[in-house]
């Protein structure tokens, strides 16, 4: 969706949300007042209020009479799986997300680990794989499947160094709400996975299977991950 087609309240919401997630506003900080936001962005008070209401509804801020909008701790679903210490000890400049297989339409695998609805099976899926690296070393290999339901031009999107959740939220208004995941330690089962993660055959890895709930009814994001945790621990809020 082009910026010209996005409602003004949504544009302001996205801007403020990004500032909170990126740490420009921290927990306990006050956002600019409604009057200040109106003047800064050339918007009416009802438009600004609608943006703030959406941020409050999703848990990013709490609104206090006579005080204003106070930044709250990040809601669940922001960091379902992250590399421990990435924003401090490692630094964003040393993180890389590299697309291995670009998004493309395909049937669901026969041995898919989650039950699928008839609609999901009939629509097929957008399948793609990505590799997360820290200081050039592979850490997470992510195999993703998304139902091919009302996702125009998704296959044309560049996912390198991009957040999938941010793309789905900003372009398709699909919000991550939580989900389920199954975690098991295994020996790397496949020579191709060993090659991608740059590890020896039978090296222990963390294997995750995830089904992520979203704000769109009966629309789920599926991921199968292989994680090399020899040098980095993982954390998640789910």
Backbone as JSON, one array per atom type, in Angstrom:
{
  "sequence": "XXXXXXXXXXXXXXXXXXXXXXXXXXXXXXXXXXXXXXXXXXXXXXXXXXXXXXXXXXXXXXXXXXXXXXXXXXXXXXXXXXXXXXXXXXXXXXXXXXXXXXXXXXXXXXXXXXXXXXXXXXXXXXXXXXXXXXXXXXXXXXXXXXXXXXXXXXXXXXXXXXXXXXXXXXXXXXXXXXXXXXXXXXXXXXXXXXXXXXXXXXXXXXXXXXXXXXXXXXXXXXXXXXXXXXXXXXXXXX",
  "N": [[0.85, -1.19, 0.0], [0.69, 2.13, -0.95], [2.09, 5.2, 0.46], [0.3, 7.33, -0.02], [-2.16, 6.12, -0.02], [-2.61, 5.33, 2.52], [-4.43, 5.89, 5.44], [-4.36, 9.01, 7.27], [-4.32, 8.84, 10.09], [-3.29, 6.31, 10.42], [-0.74, 6.55, 9.32], [0.48, 8.27, 11.18], [0.27, 6.64, 13.45], [1.97, 4.49, 12.68], [4.41, 5.84, 12.57], [4.79, 6.73, 15.26], [4.71, 4.26, 16.56], [6.96, 3.0, 15.47], [8.96, 4.67, 16.51], [8.73, 4.05, 19.22], [9.3, 1.25, 19.3], [11.91, 1.3, 18.29], [13.2, 2.55, 20.35], [13.34, 5.3, 20.66], [11.41, 6.55, 22.18], [11.13, 5.56, 25.47], [10.09, 3.12, 27.96], [7.87, 4.61, 30.21], [8.32, 7.18, 29.31], [6.87, 10.28, 28.19], [4.74, 10.76, 25.44], [4.61, 13.3, 22.83], [2.16, 15.9, 23.33], [-1.37, 15.91, 22.39], [-1.96, 18.36, 21.13], [0.62, 19.16, 20.35], [1.3, 17.09, 18.58], [-0.63, 17.5, 16.63], [0.16, 20.02, 15.57], [2.78, 19.4, 14.73], [2.45, 17.45, 12.74], [0.48, 18.41, 11.13], [-2.22, 17.7, 11.47], [-5.67, 16.98, 12.34], [-7.26, 17.12, 15.6], [-9.08, 14.9, 16.14], [-7.98, 12.99, 14.36], [-5.36, 12.61, 15.35], [-6.03, 11.66, 17.87], [-7.24, 9.23, 17.22], [-5.04, 7.78, 16.31], [-3.53, 7.6, 18.67], [-5.34, 6.2, 20.24], [-5.27, 3.72, 18.98], [-2.63, 2.93, 19.46], [-2.79, 2.73, 22.23], [-4.68, 0.7, 22.49], [-3.23, -1.47, 21.55], [-1.33, -1.74, 23.45], [1.0, -0.21, 23.57], [1.08, 2.31, 24.73], [-0.12, 4.03, 27.67], [-2.89, 5.97, 28.51], [-3.32, 8.81, 30.43], [-5.45, 10.81, 32.3], [-4.99, 14.25, 32.36], [-2.26, 13.95, 32.35], [-1.2, 12.7, 30.02], [0.02, 10.7, 27.25], [1.64, 7.85, 28.13], [4.47, 5.93, 27.57], [4.34, 2.46, 27.44], [5.58, -0.77, 28.52], [6.84, -2.95, 25.94], [4.36, -4.74, 24.14], [3.31, -8.23, 24.22], [4.51, -10.43, 21.64], [6.18, -8.83, 20.17], [8.83, -9.68, 20.21], [9.11, -12.55, 19.39], [11.05, -14.47, 18.85], [14.34, -13.9, 19.4], [17.81, -12.98, 19.1], [19.86, -13.22, 21.82], [20.93, -10.27, 23.41], [21.21, -8.66, 21.16], [20.74, -5.92, 20.62], [22.44, -4.55, 22.24], [25.02, -5.78, 23.16], [25.79, -6.83, 20.68], [24.79, -5.17, 18.55], [22.9, -3.45, 16.07], [24.06, -3.03, 13.59], [25.6, -5.23, 13.09], [23.95, -7.31, 12.57], [22.32, -9.42, 10.23], [19.83, -10.22, 7.87], [19.25, -12.56, 5.54], [17.87, -13.46, 2.47], [17.27, -16.71, 1.36], [15.63, -18.45, -0.23], [13.44, -16.86, -2.31], [10.15, -15.35, -1.77], [7.47, -17.32, -2.95], [4.72, -18.84, -4.68], [3.35, -21.94, -3.71], [2.27, -25.39, -3.31], [1.21, -26.72, -0.09], [3.55, -28.53, 1.96], [3.51, -32.13, 1.99], [4.12, -33.38, 4.38], [3.57, -31.52, 6.36], [3.89, -30.02, 9.57], [1.74, -28.96, 11.03], [-1.84, -28.89, 11.48], [-4.01, -28.02, 8.82], [-6.53, -25.82, 7.56], [-9.28, -26.39, 5.25], [-9.54, -24.2, 3.54], [-6.98, -23.03, 3.7], [-5.39, -25.08, 2.58], [-6.44, -25.23, -0.02], [-5.86, -22.69, -1.02], [-3.12, -22.65, -1.17], [0.34, -21.74, -0.44], [2.57, -19.03, 0.44], [5.86, -19.5, 0.22], [9.06, -19.25, 1.68], [12.54, -18.85, 2.52], [14.87, -17.81, 5.0], [17.99, -16.54, 6.32], [19.49, -15.77, 9.36], [22.13, -13.84, 10.45], [24.9, -13.19, 12.63], [27.45, -10.97, 13.02], [28.37, -11.95, 10.6], [28.2, -14.69, 10.91], [26.23, -17.58, 10.53], [23.19, -18.03, 12.32], [20.36, -18.48, 12.69], [18.23, -20.39, 10.76], [15.43, -19.97, 8.89], [12.46, -21.29, 7.84], [9.67, -20.44, 6.18], [6.07, -20.29, 5.95], [3.17, -18.92, 4.59], [-0.31, -18.5, 4.35], [-1.7, -18.18, 1.11], [-3.59, -15.93, 0.9], [-5.23, -13.17, 0.15], [-2.9, -11.49, -0.13], [-1.64, -9.37, -1.84], [0.92, -8.98, -4.26], [2.92, -9.95, -2.63], [4.91, -11.76, -3.26], [6.69, -10.25, -4.67], [8.14, -8.8, -2.9], [11.04, -7.57, -1.23], [12.81, -9.2, 1.17], [15.19, -9.03, 2.47], [17.06, -8.14, 5.27], [14.78, -7.16, 6.49], [11.9, -6.86, 8.59], [9.58, -9.38, 8.82], [7.19, -9.33, 10.26], [6.76, -6.57, 10.52], [6.37, -5.86, 7.83], [4.01, -7.28, 7.22], [2.27, -6.02, 8.98], [2.36, -3.24, 8.25], [1.85, -3.21, 5.46], [-0.28, -4.96, 5.0], [-1.92, -4.89, 7.15], [-1.89, -6.86, 9.12], [-1.55, -8.09, 12.23], [0.67, -9.5, 14.61], [-0.3, -11.69, 17.17], [0.32, -13.64, 19.04], [0.78, -17.13, 19.81], [1.85, -20.55, 19.2], [4.55, -22.74, 19.97], [6.89, -25.35, 19.36], [9.65, -26.88, 20.75], [12.78, -28.43, 20.34], [15.82, -30.13, 20.95], [18.05, -31.27, 18.55], [20.14, -33.3, 16.39], [21.68, -31.83, 13.6], [19.8, -32.48, 10.78], [20.17, -32.67, 8.04], [22.21, -32.47, 5.14], [22.04, -30.09, 3.62], [21.02, -28.19, 5.41], [23.12, -28.16, 7.24], [25.08, -27.08, 5.58], [24.02, -24.5, 5.07], [23.93, -23.38, 7.66], [26.55, -23.55, 8.2], [27.85, -25.64, 9.65], [29.09, -28.73, 11.08], [28.2, -32.08, 10.09], [25.62, -33.62, 11.97], [25.86, -31.87, 14.09], [24.64, -30.52, 17.14], [21.56, -28.77, 17.16], [19.03, -26.29, 17.76], [15.67, -26.96, 17.28], [12.73, -25.57, 16.08], [9.2, -25.4, 15.79], [6.63, -23.38, 14.7], [3.45, -21.86, 15.09], [1.86, -18.97, 14.41], [-0.41, -16.73, 15.72], [-2.63, -14.26, 14.34], [-4.07, -10.96, 13.78], [-5.9, -11.19, 11.76], [-8.72, -13.06, 10.96], [-8.53, -16.53, 11.36], [-6.04, -16.68, 10.1], [-2.79, -17.66, 9.85], [0.72, -17.62, 10.59], [3.37, -19.65, 9.68], [6.31, -21.28, 10.8], [9.4, -23.0, 10.5], [12.28, -23.58, 12.22], [15.85, -23.72, 12.44], [18.37, -23.52, 14.72], [21.56, -22.41, 15.52], [23.03, -22.43, 18.44], [25.51, -22.26, 19.6], [27.17, -20.09, 20.1], [25.48, -18.01, 20.75], [22.77, -17.25, 22.85], [19.16, -17.6, 22.88], [16.16, -15.66, 23.16], [12.71, -15.07, 23.98], [9.49, -13.5, 23.8], [6.26, -14.46, 24.21]],
  "CA": [[0.0, 0.0, 0.0], [1.51, 3.34, -1.04], [1.8, 6.15, 1.54], [-0.85, 8.15, -0.34], [-3.39, 5.36, 0.2], [-2.71, 4.99, 3.94], [-5.08, 6.98, 6.18], [-3.43, 9.84, 8.04], [-4.16, 8.34, 11.46], [-2.44, 5.12, 10.35], [0.62, 7.01, 9.1], [0.99, 8.75, 12.47], [0.41, 5.45, 14.29], [3.17, 3.76, 12.27], [5.57, 6.65, 12.96], [4.97, 6.66, 16.71], [5.01, 2.88, 16.91], [8.37, 2.77, 15.12], [9.79, 5.38, 17.48], [8.7, 3.31, 20.49], [10.01, -0.01, 19.12], [13.33, 1.59, 18.1], [13.77, 3.07, 21.57], [13.36, 6.75, 20.75], [10.64, 6.73, 23.41], [11.3, 4.39, 26.31], [9.03, 2.9, 28.93], [7.74, 5.69, 31.17], [8.4, 8.48, 28.64], [5.64, 10.9, 27.68], [4.68, 11.16, 24.04], [4.14, 14.67, 22.66], [0.72, 16.07, 23.58], [-2.22, 15.92, 21.2], [-1.76, 19.64, 20.46], [1.94, 19.14, 19.71], [1.25, 16.19, 17.42], [-1.43, 18.18, 15.6], [0.99, 21.05, 14.94], [3.95, 18.79, 14.11], [2.1, 16.64, 11.57], [-0.57, 19.07, 10.36], [-3.4, 16.84, 11.54], [-6.74, 17.41, 13.26], [-7.24, 16.43, 16.89], [-9.67, 13.55, 16.05], [-7.06, 12.09, 13.68], [-4.31, 12.28, 16.31], [-6.62, 10.86, 18.94], [-7.45, 7.88, 16.69], [-3.72, 7.14, 16.3], [-3.18, 7.29, 20.05], [-6.25, 5.14, 20.7], [-4.78, 2.45, 18.43], [-1.42, 2.58, 20.22], [-3.22, 2.31, 23.57], [-5.37, -0.58, 22.35], [-2.25, -2.52, 21.33], [-0.47, -1.86, 24.62], [2.24, 0.56, 23.49], [0.99, 3.46, 25.62], [-1.27, 4.17, 28.56], [-3.33, 7.36, 28.5], [-3.68, 9.25, 31.78], [-6.11, 12.11, 32.33], [-4.19, 15.32, 32.92], [-0.82, 13.69, 32.2], [-0.92, 12.46, 28.61], [0.25, 9.33, 26.79], [2.88, 7.34, 28.71], [4.93, 4.72, 26.88], [4.25, 1.24, 28.23], [6.51, -1.81, 28.05], [6.41, -3.51, 24.67], [3.41, -5.84, 24.32], [3.71, -9.56, 23.75], [4.47, -10.6, 20.2], [7.18, -8.01, 19.51], [10.07, -10.43, 20.05], [8.78, -13.96, 19.58], [12.33, -15.17, 18.95], [15.42, -12.97, 19.09], [19.14, -13.39, 19.53], [20.11, -12.52, 23.08], [21.92, -9.22, 23.42], [21.45, -8.11, 19.84], [20.71, -4.46, 20.53], [23.46, -3.94, 23.09], [26.35, -6.38, 23.01], [26.11, -7.08, 19.28], [24.56, -3.97, 17.76], [22.1, -3.72, 14.89], [24.86, -3.0, 12.38], [26.24, -6.54, 12.91], [22.92, -8.29, 12.28], [21.94, -9.49, 8.82], [18.83, -11.2, 7.48], [19.53, -12.83, 4.13], [16.9, -14.36, 1.83], [17.83, -17.86, 0.64], [14.62, -18.71, -1.26], [12.52, -15.74, -2.36], [8.75, -15.75, -1.65], [6.84, -17.86, -4.15], [3.51, -19.63, -4.45], [3.56, -23.37, -3.81], [1.37, -26.18, -2.44], [1.74, -27.03, 1.23], [4.24, -29.83, 2.0], [2.68, -33.26, 2.43], [4.45, -33.73, 5.78], [3.53, -30.29, 7.14], [3.71, -30.42, 10.98], [0.52, -28.4, 11.65], [-3.1, -29.12, 10.77], [-4.42, -26.9, 7.99], [-7.94, -25.77, 7.18], [-9.51, -26.62, 3.83], [-9.25, -22.95, 2.82], [-5.53, -22.88, 3.59], [-4.85, -26.05, 1.61], [-6.89, -24.88, -1.37], [-5.23, -21.45, -1.46], [-1.67, -22.77, -1.28], [1.08, -20.91, 0.51], [3.78, -18.31, 0.11], [6.97, -20.2, 0.89], [10.36, -18.59, 1.53], [13.49, -19.17, 3.58], [15.81, -16.73, 5.29], [19.07, -16.85, 7.23], [19.86, -14.67, 10.26], [23.55, -13.92, 10.75], [25.47, -12.25, 13.58], [28.86, -10.79, 12.67], [28.66, -12.79, 9.44], [28.09, -16.12, 11.22], [24.84, -18.01, 10.53], [22.65, -18.41, 13.63], [18.99, -19.0, 12.57], [17.7, -20.67, 9.43], [13.98, -19.85, 9.07], [11.65, -21.74, 6.71], [8.37, -19.82, 6.48], [4.91, -20.56, 5.12], [2.05, -18.03, 4.87], [-1.4, -18.79, 3.42], [-1.81, -17.27, -0.03], [-4.95, -15.4, 1.01], [-5.28, -11.7, 0.19], [-1.56, -10.92, 0.06], [-1.23, -8.91, -3.18], [2.31, -8.62, -4.56], [3.85, -10.36, -1.59], [6.05, -12.46, -3.86], [7.63, -9.26, -5.23], [8.77, -8.04, -1.82], [12.41, -7.86, -0.83], [12.8, -9.5, 2.6], [16.53, -8.91, 3.04], [17.2, -7.18, 6.37], [13.46, -6.61, 6.79], [11.07, -7.6, 9.55], [8.37, -9.93, 8.22], [6.03, -8.86, 11.01], [6.53, -5.17, 10.17], [5.8, -5.82, 6.48], [2.61, -7.72, 7.28], [1.49, -5.01, 9.69], [2.28, -1.97, 7.53], [1.33, -3.36, 4.1], [-1.49, -5.77, 4.94], [-2.65, -4.69, 8.41], [-1.93, -8.13, 9.84], [-0.79, -7.95, 13.47], [1.0, -10.71, 15.36], [-1.01, -11.68, 18.45], [0.79, -14.7, 19.95], [0.89, -18.36, 19.05], [2.36, -21.74, 19.86], [5.79, -23.23, 19.39], [7.41, -26.61, 19.87], [11.11, -26.74, 20.75], [13.47, -29.69, 20.61], [17.23, -30.2, 20.57], [18.29, -32.39, 17.64], [21.34, -33.2, 15.57], [21.34, -31.28, 12.29], [19.36, -33.69, 10.11], [20.21, -32.6, 6.59], [23.44, -31.82, 4.67], [21.78, -28.74, 3.16], [20.92, -27.34, 6.6], [24.48, -28.01, 7.73], [25.78, -26.15, 4.69], [23.5, -23.15, 5.26], [24.34, -22.91, 8.98], [28.02, -23.67, 8.26], [28.18, -26.51, 10.77], [29.41, -30.09, 10.69], [27.1, -33.04, 10.14], [25.2, -34.1, 13.29], [26.03, -30.85, 15.13], [23.37, -30.24, 17.82], [20.9, -27.5, 16.87], [17.69, -26.13, 18.34], [14.66, -27.07, 16.23], [11.46, -24.98, 16.5], [8.05, -25.36, 14.89], [5.8, -22.31, 15.26], [2.24, -21.37, 14.44], [1.69, -17.64, 14.99], [-1.75, -16.16, 15.56], [-2.64, -12.89, 13.85], [-5.32, -10.22, 13.93], [-6.82, -11.59, 10.7], [-9.42, -14.27, 11.37], [-8.09, -17.82, 10.79], [-4.85, -16.48, 9.29], [-1.65, -18.0, 10.69], [2.06, -17.62, 10.01], [4.02, -20.88, 10.09], [7.76, -21.26, 10.63], [10.24, -24.09, 10.98], [13.57, -22.95, 12.4], [17.01, -24.44, 12.94], [19.16, -22.47, 15.38], [22.88, -22.76, 16.04], [23.15, -21.65, 19.67], [26.82, -22.51, 20.22], [27.77, -18.83, 20.53], [24.46, -17.03, 21.12], [21.52, -17.76, 23.39], [17.96, -17.03, 22.29], [15.11, -15.35, 24.1], [11.46, -14.76, 23.3], [8.27, -13.14, 24.51], [5.26, -15.12, 23.35]],
  "C": [[0.89, 1.24, 0.0], [1.12, 4.3, 0.05], [0.56, 6.99, 1.27], [-2.17, 7.47, -0.08], [-3.59, 5.01, 1.67], [-3.37, 6.15, 4.67], [-4.09, 7.73, 7.06], [-3.23, 9.32, 9.46], [-3.23, 7.15, 11.49], [-0.98, 5.52, 10.14], [1.24, 7.49, 10.4], [1.2, 7.58, 13.43], [1.71, 4.72, 13.97], [4.42, 4.52, 12.7], [5.84, 6.53, 14.46], [5.33, 5.25, 17.16], [6.47, 2.57, 16.64], [9.3, 3.45, 16.12], [9.84, 4.66, 18.82], [9.52, 2.03, 20.38], [11.51, 0.22, 18.99], [13.98, 2.23, 19.32], [13.89, 4.57, 21.65], [12.55, 7.22, 21.95], [10.74, 5.44, 24.21], [10.15, 4.27, 27.31], [9.03, 4.01, 29.98], [7.83, 7.08, 30.56], [7.01, 8.97, 28.26], [5.77, 11.15, 26.19], [4.33, 12.65, 23.96], [2.62, 14.75, 22.87], [-0.05, 16.04, 22.27], [-2.03, 17.22, 20.42], [-0.43, 19.67, 19.71], [1.95, 18.24, 18.48], [0.44, 16.8, 16.28], [-0.58, 19.19, 14.83], [2.15, 20.43, 14.16], [3.61, 18.11, 12.79], [0.99, 17.26, 10.72], [-1.86, 18.28, 10.33], [-4.44, 17.44, 12.48], [-6.65, 16.61, 14.54], [-7.91, 15.06, 16.81], [-8.75, 12.54, 15.37], [-5.95, 11.66, 14.62], [-4.85, 11.37, 17.4], [-6.84, 9.42, 18.48], [-6.14, 7.1, 16.65], [-3.33, 6.71, 17.7], [-4.07, 6.19, 20.63], [-5.77, 3.77, 20.22], [-3.52, 2.0, 19.17], [-1.79, 2.08, 21.61], [-3.87, 0.94, 23.52], [-4.37, -1.72, 22.21], [-1.19, -2.58, 22.43], [0.82, -1.08, 24.58], [2.24, 1.76, 24.43], [-0.17, 3.28, 26.58], [-1.61, 5.66, 28.63], [-3.87, 7.73, 29.88], [-4.27, 10.65, 31.71], [-5.22, 13.14, 33.03], [-2.7, 15.14, 32.8], [-0.44, 13.51, 30.74], [-0.71, 10.99, 28.32], [1.63, 8.87, 27.26], [3.23, 6.03, 28.02], [4.94, 3.55, 27.86], [5.31, 0.27, 27.74], [5.95, -2.45, 26.8], [5.47, -4.68, 24.9], [3.96, -7.15, 23.8], [3.59, -9.62, 22.24], [5.5, -9.77, 19.48], [8.46, -8.8, 19.28], [9.86, -11.91, 20.25], [10.06, -14.8, 19.64], [13.41, -14.19, 18.51], [16.73, -13.55, 19.59], [19.5, -12.56, 20.74], [21.2, -11.48, 22.92], [22.12, -8.51, 22.11], [21.54, -6.6, 19.81], [21.8, -3.79, 21.36], [24.84, -4.52, 22.8], [26.76, -6.53, 21.55], [25.96, -5.82, 18.46], [23.86, -4.3, 16.46], [22.95, -3.79, 13.62], [25.52, -4.34, 12.09], [25.23, -7.66, 12.68], [22.57, -8.25, 10.8], [20.86, -10.55, 8.65], [18.91, -11.37, 5.97], [18.5, -13.81, 3.58], [17.63, -15.46, 1.08], [16.91, -18.24, -0.52], [13.61, -17.57, -1.21], [11.07, -16.22, -2.24], [8.17, -16.2, -2.98], [5.67, -18.73, -3.78], [3.81, -21.11, -4.66], [2.49, -24.1, -3.03], [2.02, -26.41, -1.09], [2.48, -28.37, 1.19], [3.32, -30.93, 2.51], [2.9, -33.59, 3.9], [4.43, -32.5, 6.69], [3.17, -30.6, 8.59], [2.46, -29.89, 11.66], [-0.7, -28.77, 10.81], [-3.5, -27.85, 10.02], [-5.91, -26.97, 7.7], [-8.07, -26.07, 5.69], [-9.18, -25.37, 3.02], [-7.75, -22.75, 2.65], [-4.96, -23.82, 2.53], [-5.22, -25.67, 0.18], [-6.19, -23.64, -1.91], [-3.74, -21.61, -1.74], [-0.98, -21.81, -0.33], [2.17, -20.11, -0.19], [4.9, -18.94, 0.93], [8.26, -19.43, 0.63], [11.24, -18.98, 2.69], [14.47, -18.01, 3.74], [16.84, -17.2, 6.32], [19.42, -15.61, 8.04], [21.31, -14.88, 10.67], [23.93, -12.86, 11.78], [26.97, -12.18, 13.31], [29.29, -11.73, 11.55], [28.54, -14.27, 9.68], [26.63, -16.53, 11.27], [24.39, -18.48, 11.91], [21.27, -19.06, 13.5], [18.65, -19.18, 11.1], [16.19, -20.83, 9.56], [13.28, -20.23, 7.78], [10.22, -21.33, 7.0], [7.31, -20.19, 5.45], [3.77, -19.64, 5.56], [0.94, -18.37, 3.9], [-1.5, -17.74, 2.32], [-3.24, -16.71, -0.1], [-4.85, -13.88, 1.17], [-3.94, -11.09, 0.59], [-1.04, -10.4, -1.28], [0.23, -8.49, -3.23], [3.3, -9.03, -3.47], [5.1, -11.02, -2.19], [7.08, -11.5, -4.45], [8.42, -8.53, -4.15], [10.19, -8.54, -1.52], [12.45, -8.03, 0.69], [14.18, -9.42, 3.23], [16.56, -7.8, 4.08], [15.9, -6.46, 6.68], [12.76, -7.48, 7.82], [9.8, -8.07, 8.85], [7.14, -9.39, 8.93], [5.72, -7.4, 10.69], [5.91, -5.03, 8.78], [4.33, -6.21, 6.5], [1.73, -6.68, 7.96], [1.27, -3.77, 8.83], [1.6, -2.12, 6.18], [-0.01, -4.07, 4.05], [-2.36, -5.68, 6.19], [-2.91, -6.01, 9.14], [-1.0, -8.01, 11.03], [-0.53, -9.31, 14.1], [0.37, -10.62, 16.75], [-0.5, -12.71, 19.46], [0.96, -15.98, 19.15], [1.38, -19.52, 19.89], [3.65, -22.16, 19.19], [6.26, -24.48, 20.12], [8.92, -26.6, 19.68], [11.75, -28.07, 21.11], [14.92, -29.57, 20.17], [17.44, -31.45, 19.72], [19.69, -32.26, 17.05], [20.93, -32.73, 14.18], [21.04, -32.42, 11.32], [19.69, -33.76, 8.62], [21.5, -31.92, 6.15], [23.22, -30.38, 4.21], [21.66, -27.76, 4.33], [22.3, -27.12, 7.2], [25.26, -27.01, 6.87], [25.34, -24.71, 4.95], [23.95, -22.57, 6.6], [25.85, -22.99, 9.19], [28.45, -24.45, 9.5], [28.47, -27.91, 10.24], [28.17, -30.98, 10.82], [26.89, -33.53, 11.57], [25.54, -33.13, 14.42], [24.7, -30.6, 15.81], [22.85, -28.84, 17.45], [19.56, -27.48, 17.6], [16.68, -26.1, 17.2], [13.33, -26.54, 16.77], [10.44, -25.09, 15.39], [7.05, -24.39, 15.49], [4.56, -22.08, 14.41], [1.88, -20.06, 15.15], [0.31, -17.12, 14.67], [-1.64, -14.71, 15.1], [-4.01, -12.26, 14.08], [-6.33, -10.55, 12.83], [-7.41, -12.95, 11.04], [-8.92, -15.49, 10.61], [-6.9, -17.68, 9.84], [-3.64, -16.67, 10.19], [-0.36, -17.91, 9.88], [2.77, -18.86, 10.57], [5.53, -20.78, 9.83], [8.37, -22.54, 11.18], [11.67, -23.53, 11.03], [14.62, -23.94, 12.9], [17.99, -23.4, 13.46], [20.48, -23.05, 15.9], [23.15, -21.88, 17.25], [24.5, -21.85, 20.35], [27.45, -21.23, 20.75], [26.76, -17.81, 21.04], [23.25, -17.75, 21.7], [20.36, -17.03, 22.73], [16.98, -16.68, 23.39], [13.86, -15.01, 23.33], [10.38, -14.36, 24.26], [7.13, -13.63, 23.66], [3.9, -15.03, 23.97]]
}
